[in-house]
């Protein structure tokens, strides 16, 4: 039983998967935040272009 517990404590593959998952989550949140900031200015630019074409 102690060998099984020692092997479980020594195994770090689950921790590595969790770390990669957290990194991917942080990157996704950063991308979403950046698109939110760019989206407002892009919307304004497209509105200006549409107004210019319409007149």
N, C-alpha and C positions, 0 to 999 in steps of 0.2 A: 504494500500500500504506500509506503514511503517513497518507493521508486516512482510510482505513478504520480504522486504529488510533486516530487522533485522535477520530473519531466514536464509536468504542467506548468510549473513556475518558470522553467527554463525556456519554454516555447514562447516566442515573441511575434509569431506571424499574425496573430489576431490584433496585437497592438499596432503593428505596422499598417494593417488594413484600416484600422480606425484613424490613424494619423493621416493616411492618404485621403480618407473620406472627409476629414476635417479641412484639409488643405483645399480639396475640390469645392467644399461648401463655401469657404472664405473667398475663393476666386469667383464663384458664381455670384455671391452677394456683391462683390466689388463690380462685376460686370453689370449687374442689374442696376446698381446705384449710378454707375457712369452713364448707362443708357437713359436713365431717368433724367439726368442732368442735360445730356445732349438732346434728348427728345423735345424738351421745351424750346430750345433754340432752333431746332430743326423745324418744329411746327410753325414757329414765327417766320422763319425764312420761306417756307412753302406758302404760307399765307401771303407774304409780301409778293412772291412770284405770281401767285394766282391773281392778286389784285392788279399787278402790273400788266398781266396778259389780258385781263378783263377790261381794262380801260384803254 
